[in-house]
Amino acid sequence: MKTKAIVQEALVCLLILLFVYASLSKLLDFHEYRKQLYNQAFPAMFKPVLLWAIPVSELVLTLLLILQVTRTWALYGSLLLLLLFTGYIMLVKLNFYHRVPCSCGGVLRSLNWTQHLVFNLCFMAVTVGAILLRRKTFNHLKIVKS
């Protein structure tokens, strides 16, 4: 059981690093992030909301992942956010949008769309793995307490 807990903590740490890096790279180069986001093919009314909702949700998920009491919800929230990002990338790959700038920050901005898709799928697998290990760990703890 100890190995499962260690692996689960490592997977959660990877998610924390991802969300901290992604949010801070957006906020530290806010002008470029804003320019790229406002160049997206989204309806204009959503852009100001997304401008703040994306980095703030990444930071909130980071905080929730750090706390054990909220970690399960944070893992599901992380999976949802990654699903949304991956869905967007899939639409890009299917030529759904007439222009496709990347509003990601830092190193992620340099990935092409296929690389970005693989990256997101890997982090979705990390998240699912953490969820499954967390469920097994809690189920084991319930049995031991009985």
N, C-alpha and C positions, 0 to 999 in steps of 0.2 A: 504494500500500500504506500509506503514511503516513496518509492520510485514514481508511482503515479502522481503523487502530490508534487514532487519535484518537477516532473515533466509538465504538469498542468501550470505550475508557477512560471516555468520557462516560457510556455506558450503565451501566458497572460503578459509577461514582460515584453515579449515580441510585439504584442498588440499595443501595449503602452508606448513603446518606442515608436511604433508606426504613427500613432495618433499624435504624440507630442511633436515628432518631426514634421508631420504633415501640417498640423495647425500652426506651429511656430514659423515654418517656412512661408506660409501664406501671410501671417501677421507681420513678420519682419520685412517682407517685400510686398507690403500691402498695395502699393501703387500698381505694381505689375500684376498681382493677383486680381485686383479690381478690373484692370484693363482686359485681362484674359477672360474673366467671368462675364463682363459686360459685352464681350464679343461672341459669347455663346449664342446658340440658336434657340434660347429659351424665350418665352414671352417676357416683355419688358417689366411687367408687374412683379414677376418672381425674382428678378435679378437682385434688387436691394435686400430681399429676405435671404436669398441664398448666400449673398456676400458675407453675411454675418452668421447665418445658421450653420454653414459647413464648418468653419474653424471652431465656433463655440461648441457645436455638438461633438467634435473631436476632443476638445478639452474636457467637456463634461464626461464623456465616456472614459477618458483617462482617469479622472478622479474617481468615478464609480468602479473602475477596474481595480484601483488601488485598495479600495475598502472591501474587506471580505463580505460584509453584510449586504453589499449591493452588487457584488461581482457577478452573480448569476444573471441578473437583469442587464448588467453592462455587457456581458458576453452576447446575449441575445440582441441587444442594441447595436453592438459592433457588427454582428452578422447582418442585421438589417441595413446598416449604413454601407457595408461592403457589397451587399446585394444591389443596393441602389446604384452605387458607383459602377459595379460590374455590368448592371443592366444598361447603363448609359454607354459604357464602352462597347457592349454588344450592338447597340443601336448605331454607334459610330461605324463599327466594322461592317454592318449591314447597309451602310450608306443612307441611313435614315435622315441625317442632317446635311444641309447644303454646305456648311462650314463647321469645322471641328477643332477649334483651338483647345489646348489643354490648360486648365486653370490650376493645375497642381503646382505645388511649390518645390523648390530645391531640385534634387537629383531626379525626382519622379517626372519632372517636366521634360527631361531629355529622353524618356522612353518613347518608343513608337507605340501605336495602339495595340499591336499584337503582344509586345512585351508588357505593356500595361495590363492587358487582360490576363496574362499568365501570372504576373505579380499579384493581382487582385485574387485570382483563383487560389494561389498559394496561401494568401492570408485568410481567405475564406476557409480553407482546409485547416489552418492553424486555429481559427476560431471554433470550428466544429469539433476539432480534437480537444480543445480546452473545455468545451461544453460537455462532451461525452465523458472526459476524465473527471470533471467536476461532479457529474451525475453519479458515476461509479463510486467516487470517493464518499459522497454523501450517503448513498445507498449502503455502502459498507459500514459507515459510522452508525447508521440507524440500526443495522443488524447487530453490531457489537454492543450498542447500548441496551438492546432488548434483553 
